[in-house]
Amino acid sequence: MAQAHPIAPPPAVPAAPSADAAQRVEVTGERQNEGEQRRQSTAAKIIVGRDEIERFGDASLGEVLKRLPGVTIGGRPGRGGQIRMRGLGSGYTQILLDGERVQGGVSLDSIDPEMVERIEILRAPTAETGARAVAGTINIITREGFRKRLNDLKLGFGLENGIVSPGVSWTRDDKWGDLNYNVTLNAWVRRNEDQSVVTTTSLDSDFTQVEANQSSDRRHGLHFNARLQWPMEDGASLMLMPLLVFSEGEGRRSSTLDHSGTEPPDFDDYDHSAGDSESRFMLARLNGQWRHRLGEGRMEWRGGVGASQSRSESERHQYLNGAETTRLNEDTDSREQTGHLNAKYTLLMGESNNLVAGAEVDMGRRAEDSSTLLVSSASPDPLINTQDSLRASTQRLAFYVQDEWNLTPQWAAHAGLRWEGITTEGESENTPDARNRSSVWTPLLHAVWRPEPKSRDQVRMSLTRSYRAPTLQNLLGHYSVSSRDPLGENSETKPDRAGNPNLRPELATGIDLAYEHYLPSGGMFSANVFHRRIRDLMRTLTTLEDVPDFDEPRWVARPQNVGKATTQGVELEAKFRLSDLVDDAPAVDLRANVSVFRSKVDSVPGPNNRLDSQPGGTANFGADYRWPGTPLTTGGNFNYTPGYTTRLAAEQWLTQSAKRVFDAYVLWTINPAMRLRVTASNLLQQDAQTVSLVEQERADTVASTFMNWRLQLEMKL
């Protein structure tokens, strides 16, 4: 195994903050390619560079992530959704932006890929990146500072179901005196229409209800980020990283309702509904980084402040025979302020021992005002009229130390220990003051073995402890009366909702084992197995409770710690050029990844008692080919997630249909300064189907999907 070289002074133009806490210190004339960085890392990770990010000309980061090994995106194709690693979201997957936890309500799916320099995927946690990563970590690195002069402009147009969505992005890398800077600015408009049909059937009567829904949404936004770098004496450097995000939109919803058979006692009788909504999101963030030498090592300070606001208003009307029966108004206004300060010291002890120690402090404050008004033509008084104001604060403190060393030319190891404590406090008009404090010790061990020092085969091993922290909503979510019933009543299937300040974090013990083979031409093959055993599992349970201001007990859904769960899986990946393996074959770049997942929640009877509605696996198969003697490059990717059923509780099931998505692109290099890219996404246009079964009620939902065409002109000015 290659020996680490003595630490060098920081370069005048430092790289972006990286989640690669386990990267060996190797000084080269230029940055290693993504494959070599992956090979040299002790902790298992995948690096996705600019070439792969921009290959399909995607309009959102979620479309890029769905093709990466082990990553799935919830929801219908082209509509974004929860980002999941190994089939797990909901806090199991840690999302970082420039090495920092995403705060302030930023949705990664809303980030334009043009703002991203690279994506790092870590399958096991490290002490530096944090242990809130039971399934893994996705670190999004935004555009780095000046490396070479760039002045790029991209004009794009999306076409879906006859609706055009334009966008423009501009990137500039340059120098101004001693200042090195990178600026990325993009503006976009997204329009879409959706339709779905929900068929609800009673299994113990002849009642059937069919609801046809239609919606249209229009949203526009502006994103700006920059890196401003000043080199200083003795190899020190200062960097500022501003980020501005703004978006707003409006939507319209309508539905028609038909039913037959004997109506149940709590039947909500209407024949059509109509509603509209408006929303706005704004975020401003300023991060900074200062690197300098301290003694024999290197000191790095990182800090930042941010503020965001999110506001939404919605109104829904229900009608029967042309007359309005109910009106529902819901308004929410939330504000958040965040701040953090991190310190990291790196010391190279000898020629092959890299010691890192650090501390992190971050704080956040959130204010949320909400109101719900439900009125009925049959009652002179509102059925529901609630206002609530939530004020909450979170403080997080962490310390860590990790040591990486080459034990022998064949063995390298990485050991870390991290302590992290979180204190959350909140008060609300409708719930008592609450406070939750938790802390977790997480030891972490990674190792790499090669048969020979220069071998292209290697075996990775990781033994880690990770955890999943309760969200602010889980802990302090204000009491919300069910608004799904027009009479203000509730049931076990239509419960009120509230938080639980007594929640404990989930703890997971994990093991990862991987084999990797790297080809001389840059390709690779890998196989990875993982296992996680989780205790203090958090699940939402519905029970009868005595609630203030109500005479009778009500059904309330609250998150609770309910026991243990297990998840494990196998992940396979291949990436190579066909001509490197088969003589006289065309130079087609091939890539494939297949993952198989299994999980079990101990407190839910089987079968199909999956953790977090984890799918049974995911797969991607892709190819790219540059046609010789022509300016054309073509490629495609097929993404597949099999259908599956999840048993959520003893009498509750959820079935998801299989997802098959095929994307293709053509790139025409007009000249060295201009390219035209045409992309077709979701060519198969398969409907998304779900089946929900709760006791004696079944709901079948069929949602349409659409093909999306995108034309993008890329110019170097």
C-alpha positions in Angstrom: 0.0 0.0 0.0 1.3 3.4 -0.9 2.8 5.3 2.0 1.4 8.7 3.0 3.7 11.6 2.3 4.6 14.3 4.9 2.0 17.0 5.2 2.6 20.0 2.9 1.5 23.6 3.4 -2.0 24.2 2.4 -2.3 25.2 -1.3 -2.9 28.8 -2.2 -6.3 27.7 -3.6 -7.8 25.2 -1.2 -10.2 22.5 -2.2 -13.8 22.6 -1.1 -14.7 21.2 2.3 -15.1 17.5 1.8 -16.8 14.7 3.7 -13.7 12.5 3.0 -12.5 12.3 6.6 -10.5 9.2 5.7 -8.5 10.4 2.7 -4.8 9.6 2.8 -2.5 12.6 2.5 -1.0 12.4 -0.9 0.5 15.5 -2.6 0.3 15.4 -6.4 0.6 18.0 -9.1 -3.2 17.9 -9.7 -6.3 16.4 -8.2 -6.7 12.6 -8.5 -9.5 11.5 -10.7 -12.7 10.2 -9.0 -11.7 6.5 -9.3 -8.2 7.0 -7.8 -9.7 9.1 -4.9 -12.1 6.3 -4.2 -9.4 3.7 -4.3 -7.1 5.6 -1.9 -9.8 6.3 0.7 -9.9 4.0 3.7 -13.6 4.6 4.4 -15.8 3.2 1.6 -17.1 6.0 -0.6 -18.1 6.8 -4.1 -17.2 10.1 -5.9 -19.3 11.5 -8.7 -17.6 14.3 -10.7 -18.8 17.0 -13.1 -18.8 14.7 -16.2 -21.3 12.4 -14.7 -23.4 15.1 -13.0 -24.0 17.0 -16.3 -24.2 13.9 -18.6 -28.0 13.9 -18.9 -28.5 17.7 -18.5 -30.9 17.1 -15.6 -32.9 20.0 -14.3 -32.8 18.9 -10.6 -30.3 17.1 -8.4 -32.7 14.4 -7.6 -32.7 13.2 -11.2 -28.9 12.8 -10.9 -29.0 11.0 -7.6 -31.5 8.4 -8.7 -28.8 6.8 -11.0 -26.2 6.4 -8.3 -25.4 3.1 -6.6 -27.9 2.3 -3.8 -29.8 5.6 -4.0 -33.5 5.7 -4.6 -35.9 8.7 -4.9 -39.4 8.5 -3.5 -42.5 9.6 -5.4 -43.3 9.6 -9.1 -40.6 10.0 -11.8 -39.8 13.6 -12.4 -41.6 14.9 -9.3 -38.7 14.6 -6.8 -39.2 12.9 -3.4 -37.3 11.8 -0.4 -33.6 10.9 -1.0 -32.8 7.4 0.3 -29.7 5.3 0.6 -30.1 1.6 0.8 -33.8 2.2 0.6 -33.9 4.2 3.9 -34.7 7.9 4.3 -36.5 9.7 7.2 -33.2 10.6 9.0 -31.4 7.3 8.2 -29.6 9.0 5.3 -27.4 11.9 6.3 -27.5 14.8 3.7 -24.6 17.3 3.8 -24.0 20.4 1.7 -20.3 21.4 1.5 -19.6 19.1 4.5 -22.3 20.7 6.7 -25.7 19.4 7.6 -28.5 20.8 5.5 -30.5 23.3 7.6 -33.1 26.0 7.0 -35.5 23.9 5.0 -33.2 23.6 1.9 -34.4 20.8 -0.4 -31.5 19.1 -2.3 -33.9 18.2 -5.0 -34.4 22.0 -5.6 -30.7 22.6 -6.2 -29.7 23.0 -9.8 -26.9 20.5 -10.8 -25.0 23.4 -12.3 -24.2 24.5 -8.7 -22.6 21.2 -7.9 -18.9 20.3 -8.4 -19.1 16.7 -7.2 -21.1 14.3 -5.0 -19.5 12.1 -2.4 -21.4 9.0 -1.1 -20.0 7.4 2.1 -21.5 4.0 2.9 -20.3 4.0 6.5 -19.9 7.0 9.0 -16.6 8.6 10.0 -15.9 10.6 13.1 -15.4 13.8 11.1 -18.5 13.6 8.9 -20.8 12.6 11.8 -22.6 9.4 12.9 -26.2 10.4 12.0 -25.8 8.1 9.0 -27.3 4.7 9.6 -27.8 4.1 5.9 -24.9 6.4 4.8 -24.0 9.9 3.9 -24.5 12.0 0.7 -22.3 15.1 0.6 -23.0 17.7 -2.1 -20.0 19.8 -2.9 -20.9 23.1 -4.6 -18.7 24.6 -7.3 -15.2 25.0 -6.2 -13.0 28.1 -6.4 -10.8 29.1 -9.3 -8.9 26.3 -11.1 -9.1 27.6 -14.7 -10.9 30.5 -16.2 -14.5 29.7 -17.1 -17.4 31.8 -18.4 -20.2 29.3 -19.2 -23.8 30.0 -20.1 -26.5 27.4 -20.4 -30.0 27.9 -21.8 -32.5 25.1 -21.2 -36.1 24.3 -22.0 -38.1 21.5 -20.6 -41.3 20.2 -22.3 -43.7 17.9 -20.5 -47.3 17.2 -21.5 -47.2 20.2 -23.8 -46.0 22.6 -21.0 -42.7 24.5 -21.4 -40.3 25.1 -18.4 -37.4 27.3 -19.2 -34.1 27.8 -17.2 -30.8 29.6 -17.5 -27.5 29.2 -15.6 -24.2 31.1 -15.7 -20.9 30.0 -14.1 -17.8 32.2 -13.9 -14.3 31.2 -12.5 -11.6 33.9 -12.6 -9.1 36.0 -10.6 -9.2 39.6 -9.6 -5.9 40.6 -8.1 -5.3 38.3 -5.2 -8.9 37.2 -5.1 -9.8 33.9 -6.7 -13.6 33.6 -7.3 -16.3 31.3 -8.6 -19.8 32.4 -9.1 -22.9 30.4 -10.2 -26.3 31.9 -10.8 -29.3 30.1 -12.2 -33.0 31.0 -12.7 -35.8 28.6 -13.5 -39.5 28.2 -14.1 -41.2 24.8 -13.6 -44.7 24.0 -14.6 -46.4 20.7 -14.4 -49.8 19.1 -14.3 -50.7 15.8 -12.5 -53.7 13.5 -12.3 -54.6 10.6 -10.1 -57.5 8.3 -9.2 -58.2 7.0 -5.7 -60.6 4.1 -5.3 -61.6 3.4 -1.7 -63.4 0.1 -1.0 -64.9 -1.2 2.2 -64.1 -4.8 2.7 -67.0 -5.4 5.1 -69.7 -3.7 3.1 -70.7 -2.8 -0.4 -69.5 0.8 -0.2 -67.1 2.0 -3.0 -65.8 5.6 -3.6 -63.9 6.9 -6.6 -62.1 10.2 -6.4 -60.5 11.7 -9.5 -57.9 14.4 -8.8 -56.2 17.0 -11.0 -53.6 19.5 -10.1 -51.5 22.2 -11.8 -48.4 23.8 -10.3 -46.2 26.7 -11.4 -43.0 27.6 -9.5 -40.1 29.8 -10.3 -36.8 30.4 -8.4 -33.4 32.0 -8.3 -30.2 30.4 -6.9 -26.9 32.0 -6.3 -23.7 30.7 -4.7 -20.1 31.7 -4.8 -16.6 30.9 -3.4 -14.3 33.9 -2.7 -10.7 32.9 -1.8 -7.8 35.0 -0.6 -4.4 33.3 -0.3 -2.3 34.6 2.5 1.3 34.4 3.8 2.7 31.0 5.0 0.2 29.0 3.1 -2.8 30.4 4.9 -6.1 31.1 3.1 -9.5 32.6 3.7 -12.6 31.7 1.9 -16.2 33.0 2.0 -19.1 31.1 0.6 -22.4 33.0 0.2 -25.6 31.1 -0.8 -29.0 32.7 -1.7 -32.1 30.7 -2.6 -35.5 32.1 -3.5 -38.5 30.3 -4.9 -42.3 30.8 -4.9 -45.2 29.2 -6.6 -48.9 28.6 -6.7 -51.0 25.5 -7.3 -54.6 24.5 -8.1 -56.3 21.3 -7.1 -59.7 19.9 -8.1 -61.4 16.6 -7.7 -64.7 14.8 -8.5 -66.2 12.2 -6.2 -68.5 9.3 -7.1 -69.7 6.6 -4.7 -72.1 3.7 -4.5 -73.4 1.3 -1.8 -74.2 1.9 1.8 -72.5 5.0 3.1 -70.5 4.5 6.4 -71.4 6.6 9.5 -68.5 9.1 9.0 -68.9 9.5 5.3 -67.8 12.9 3.9 -70.5 13.5 1.3 -69.5 15.8 -1.6 -69.4 15.5 -5.3 -66.5 17.7 -6.2 -63.9 20.0 -4.6 -61.6 22.8 -5.7 -58.7 24.6 -4.0 -55.6 26.7 -4.5 -52.4 27.3 -2.7 -49.4 29.7 -2.6 -46.0 29.2 -1.1 -42.7 31.1 -0.8 -39.3 30.1 0.4 -36.2 32.3 1.0 -32.8 31.4 2.4 -29.6 33.4 2.9 -26.4 31.7 4.2 -22.8 32.9 4.6 -20.1 30.3 5.4 -16.5 31.0 5.9 -13.3 29.0 6.2 -9.8 29.9 7.4 -6.9 27.6 7.1 -3.4 28.2 8.6 -0.5 26.3 10.0 -0.3 25.7 13.7 2.9 24.1 15.0 3.6 21.0 13.0 0.1 20.7 11.8 -2.7 22.5 10.1 -5.7 24.3 11.6 -9.0 24.8 9.9 -11.8 26.9 11.2 -15.3 26.8 9.6 -18.3 28.7 10.5 -21.5 30.3 9.2 -24.8 31.9 9.8 -28.1 31.5 8.0 -31.7 32.5 8.0 -34.7 31.2 6.1 -38.4 31.7 5.9 -41.1 29.5 4.5 -44.8 30.5 4.1 -47.7 28.6 2.7 -51.4 29.3 2.4 -54.1 27.0 1.1 -57.9 27.0 0.7 -60.1 24.0 -0.2 -63.9 24.0 -0.9 -66.2 21.0 -1.1 -69.5 21.1 -3.0 -72.6 18.9 -3.2 -75.1 19.5 -6.0 -73.5 22.9 -6.7 -73.7 24.2 -3.1 -70.7 24.6 -0.9 -70.7 22.3 2.1 -67.3 23.0 3.7 -64.3 25.3 3.4 -60.8 24.5 4.8 -58.1 27.2 5.3 -54.6 26.3 6.4 -51.8 28.9 6.8 -48.2 28.2 8.0 -45.4 30.7 8.5 -42.0 29.4 9.7 -38.7 31.2 10.3 -35.4 29.7 11.1 -32.0 31.1 12.1 -28.9 29.0 12.3 -25.2 29.4 13.2 -22.3 27.0 13.6 -18.6 27.0 14.3 -16.2 24.0 13.7 -12.5 23.7 14.5 -10.3 20.9 13.1 -6.6 20.2 13.7 -4.7 17.9 11.4 -1.2 16.5 12.3 0.9 14.1 10.4 2.9 12.0 12.9 5.7 10.3 11.0 5.4 9.4 7.4 2.2 7.3 7.6 0.1 8.4 10.5 -2.5 11.1 10.1 -4.2 12.4 13.3 -7.3 14.6 13.2 -9.2 16.1 16.1 -12.1 18.6 16.1 -15.0 20.2 17.8 -18.4 21.4 16.4 -21.0 23.7 17.8 -24.2 24.7 16.1 -27.4 26.4 17.2 -30.8 26.9 15.6 -33.9 28.8 16.4 -37.3 28.2 14.8 -40.6 30.0 15.0 -43.7 28.6 13.4 -47.2 30.1 13.4 -50.0 28.1 12.0 -53.8 28.3 11.8 -56.6 25.9 10.7 -60.2 27.0 10.0 -62.8 24.5 8.9 -66.4 25.8 8.4 -69.5 24.0 7.3 -72.7 25.3 5.8 -74.6 23.1 8.2 -73.2 24.8 11.3 -73.1 28.5 12.3 -69.9 28.0 14.2 -66.5 26.7 12.8 -66.0 23.0 13.2 -62.3 23.7 13.7 -60.7 27.0 14.5 -57.1 26.7 15.9 -54.1 28.9 16.0 -50.7 27.8 17.3 -47.3 29.3 17.7 -44.3 27.1 18.2 -41.0 28.5 19.4 -38.1 26.0 19.5 -34.3 26.0 19.8 -31.7 23.3 19.2 -28.1 23.2 20.4 -25.6 20.6 19.2 -22.1 20.0 20.5 -19.7 17.4 19.2 -16.1 16.3 19.7 -14.2 13.8 17.7 -10.7 12.3 17.2 -9.6 10.0 14.4 -6.3 8.5 13.4 -5.4 7.0 10.1 -2.2 5.1 9.5 -0.6 2.6 7.2 0.2 -0.4 9.4 2.1 -2.2 6.6 2.4 -1.8 2.9 -0.7 -4.0 2.6 -2.8 -2.7 5.5 -4.2 0.7 6.3 -6.6 1.5 9.2 -8.7 4.3 10.3 -10.1 4.6 13.9 -12.3 7.3 15.3 -14.4 8.2 18.3 -17.1 10.8 18.3 -19.3 12.2 21.1 -22.4 14.2 20.1 -25.0 15.8 22.3 -28.2 17.5 21.2 -30.6 19.7 23.3 -34.0 20.7 22.0 -36.4 23.0 23.8 -39.8 24.3 22.7 -43.0 25.9 23.7 -46.4 26.1 22.1 -49.7 27.7 22.8 -51.5 24.4 22.7 -49.0 22.0 24.3 -46.9 22.2 27.5 -43.2 23.3 27.3 -40.9 20.5 26.3 -37.2 19.7 26.6 -35.2 16.8 25.2 -31.6 16.1 25.7 -29.7 13.2 24.2 -26.0 12.2 23.7 -24.3 9.4 21.8 -20.8 7.9 21.8 -19.9 6.5 18.4 -16.7 4.4 18.0 -15.8 3.8 14.3 -13.2 1.5 12.7 -12.3 1.1 9.0 -9.6 -0.9 7.4 -8.3 -1.7 3.9 -6.1 -4.7 2.8 -4.4 -5.3 -0.5 -2.6 -8.5 -1.4 0.3 -6.5 -2.8 1.2 -2.8 -2.2 0.5 -1.9 -5.8 -2.4 -4.3 -6.3 -5.6 -3.2 -7.9 -7.6 -5.5 -5.7 -8.5 -4.6 -2.2 -10.8 -5.6 0.6 -12.6 -3.1 2.9 -13.9 -3.7 6.4 -15.9 -1.3 8.6 -17.3 -1.7 12.1 -19.3 1.3 13.2 -21.9 2.7 15.5 -24.4 5.3 14.1 -27.6 6.8 15.2 -30.8 8.5 14.0 -31.9 11.6 16.0 -35.5 12.6 16.5 -36.6 15.5 14.3 -37.9 18.7 15.8 -41.3 17.8 14.5 -41.1 14.4 16.2 -40.1 16.0 19.5 -42.1 19.2 19.6 -44.7 19.0 16.9 -47.8 20.9 18.1 -51.1 19.2 18.6 -52.9 19.1 15.3 -56.6 18.3 15.2 -57.6 16.0 12.3 -58.9 18.1 9.5 -59.8 15.1 7.3 -63.2 14.7 8.8 -65.7 17.6 8.1 -67.4 17.0 11.5 -64.2 17.6 13.4 -64.4 14.0 14.7 -61.5 11.6 14.4 -60.9 7.9 14.2 -58.0 5.4 14.3 -57.6 5.9 10.6 -58.0 9.7 10.8 -56.2 10.6 14.0 -55.0 13.9 15.5 -51.2 14.3 15.5 -48.6 15.4 18.1 -45.0 15.2 19.0 -43.3 13.3 21.8 -40.6 15.1 23.9 -39.5 11.8 25.5 -38.2 10.2 22.4 -34.7 8.7 22.4 -32.4 8.5 19.4 -32.1 5.2 17.5 -28.7 3.5 17.9 -27.3 1.2 15.2 -24.4 -1.2 15.2 -23.1 -1.9 11.7 -20.6 -3.9 9.8 -19.6 -3.4 6.1 -17.4 -5.7 4.0 -16.4 -4.9 0.4 -14.2 -6.2 -2.4 -13.0 -3.9 -5.1 -11.1 -4.5 -8.3 -9.8 -1.5 -10.3 -8.9 -1.7 -14.0 -5.8 0.0 -15.4 -8.0 2.0 -17.7 -10.0 3.5 -14.9 -12.9 1.1 -14.7 -13.8 -0.9 -11.6 -15.9 -3.8 -10.1 -17.1 -3.9 -6.5 -19.2 -6.1 -4.2 -20.3 -4.8 -0.8 -22.4 -6.4 2.0 -23.7 -4.5 5.0 -25.7 -5.2 8.2 -27.3 -2.9 10.7 -28.9 -3.8 14.0 -31.1 -0.9 15.4 -32.5 -0.4 18.9 -34.9 2.1 20.3 -36.7 2.2 16.9 -39.0 5.2 16.5 -42.4 4.6 15.0 -45.7 6.5 14.9 -48.3 4.8 17.0 -52.0 5.7 17.2 -53.7 5.4 20.6 -56.6 6.8 22.5 -55.7 9.8 24.8 -57.4 12.2 27.1 -57.0 15.6 25.4 -57.7 19.0 27.0 -60.8 20.9 25.6 -62.4 17.6 24.5 -64.9 15.6 26.6 -64.1 12.3 25.1 -60.8 10.5 24.5 -59.4 11.0 21.0 -57.2 9.0 18.7 -53.7 10.6 18.6 -50.7 9.6 16.5 -47.4 10.1 18.2 -43.9 8.9 17.5 -42.6 6.4 20.1 -39.6 4.1 20.8 -40.9 0.6 20.1 -38.0 -1.8 20.0 -35.5 -3.2 17.5 -35.1 -3.6 13.8 -32.5 -5.1 11.4 -31.5 -4.2 7.9 -28.9 -5.8 5.6 -28.1 -6.0 1.9 -25.7 -6.7 -1.0 -24.5 -4.0 -3.4 -22.8 -4.7 -6.7 -21.2 -2.1 -9.0 -19.4 -2.2 -12.4 -18.0 0.6 -14.5 -15.7 0.0 -17.5 -15.2 0.5 -21.3 -16.2 -2.4 -23.4 -13.1 -2.2 -25.6 -10.9 -2.7 -22.6 -12.4 -6.1 -22.0 -13.3 -7.3 -25.5 -10.9 -7.0 -28.4 -12.2 -5.0 -31.4 -15.3 -4.0 -29.5 -16.6 -0.5 -29.8 -15.5 2.0 -27.1 -18.8 2.0 -25.2 -18.7 3.1 -21.6 -20.8 0.8 -19.6 -22.0 1.2 -16.0 -24.3 -0.9 -13.8 -25.2 -1.2 -10.1 -27.6 -3.7 -8.4 -28.6 -3.5 -4.8 -30.7 -6.0 -2.8 -32.1 -5.0 0.6 -33.8 -6.9 3.4 -35.2 -5.5 6.7 -37.4 -6.5 9.7 -39.1 -4.6 12.5 -39.3 -6.8 15.5 -42.5 -5.2 16.9 -44.5 -5.7 13.8 -45.6 -9.3 12.8 -44.3 -10.5 9.5 -44.2 -11.1 6.7 -43.1 -7.8 4.9 -42.5 -6.0 8.2 -40.0 -3.8 6.5 -38.0 -0.9 8.1 -39.1 2.6 6.8 -41.0 1.1 3.8 -37.6 -0.1 2.4 -37.9 -1.5 -1.1 -36.4 -4.9 -1.9 -33.6 -3.3 -4.0 -32.7 -1.1 -6.9 -30.8 -1.3 -10.1 -29.3 0.9 -12.8 -27.9 -0.1 -16.2 -26.3 2.6 -18.5 -24.2 3.1 -21.5 -22.5 6.1 -23.3 -20.9 6.1 -26.7 -19.1 8.8 -28.7 -19.5 8.1 -32.4 -16.2 8.1 -34.2 -15.8 10.8 -36.9 -18.9 12.6 -35.8 -19.6 15.3 -33.2 -22.3 13.1 -31.5 -22.3 11.4 -28.2 -25.3 9.3 -27.1 -26.3 7.5 -23.9 -29.0 6.1 -21.8 -29.9 4.7 -18.4 -32.5 2.3 -17.1 -33.5 2.6 -13.5 -35.6 -0.1 -11.8 -37.0 -0.4 -8.3 -39.2 -3.6 -7.8 -42.7 -3.4 -6.3 -43.1 -4.4 -2.7 -45.6 -4.6 0.2 -44.8 -3.2 3.7 -46.7 -4.2 6.8 -46.8 -1.0 8.9 -48.8 -2.5 11.8 -50.7 -5.6 12.7 -53.7 -4.3 10.6 -52.1 -1.9 8.2 -50.3 -2.6 4.9 -48.9 -0.4 2.1 -48.1 -1.8 -1.4 -46.0 0.1 -4.0 -45.8 -0.7 -7.6 -42.5 -1.3 -9.5 -40.8 1.8 -10.8 -39.2 1.6 -14.3 -37.5 4.7 -15.6 -35.6 5.0 -18.9 -33.7 8.2 -19.8 -31.6 8.9 -22.9 -29.6 11.8 -24.3 -27.8 13.0 -27.4 -25.0 15.5 -27.2 -23.9 17.5 -30.3 -20.6 19.2 -30.0 -21.1 22.1 -32.5 -17.6 23.5 -31.9 -15.2 23.7 -28.9 -17.2 26.6 -27.4 -20.8 25.4 -28.1 -22.7 22.1 -27.4 -26.4 21.2 -27.8 -27.8 18.5 -25.5 -31.2 16.8 -26.0 -32.5 14.6 -23.1 -35.7 12.5 -22.9 -36.6 11.4 -19.4 -39.2 8.8 -18.3 -39.6 7.4 -21.7 -41.7 4.5 -20.4 -44.3 6.7 -18.7 -45.5 4.0 -16.4 -48.3 4.9 -13.9 -47.4 4.9 -10.2 -49.7 2.7 -8.2 -50.1 2.3 -4.4 -52.5 0.2 -2.3 -53.2 1.1 1.3 -55.0 -1.4 3.5 -56.1 -0.3 7.0 -58.3 -2.8 8.8 -61.4 -3.1 6.6 -60.7 -0.2 4.3 -58.7 -0.4 1.1 -57.5 2.6 -1.0 -56.0 2.1 -4.5 -54.2 5.1 -6.0 -53.1 5.3 -9.6 -51.1 8.4 -10.6 -50.1 9.2 -14.1 -46.5 10.1 -15.1 -45.3 11.9 -18.2 -42.3 12.0 -20.6 -40.1 15.0 -20.2 -38.0 16.5 -23.1 -35.2 18.9 -22.3 -33.2 21.0 -24.8 -30.0 22.7 -23.5 -27.6 24.9 -25.3 -24.2 25.1 -23.6 -21.8 27.9 -24.5 -18.3 29.0 -23.4 -18.2 32.7 -23.6 
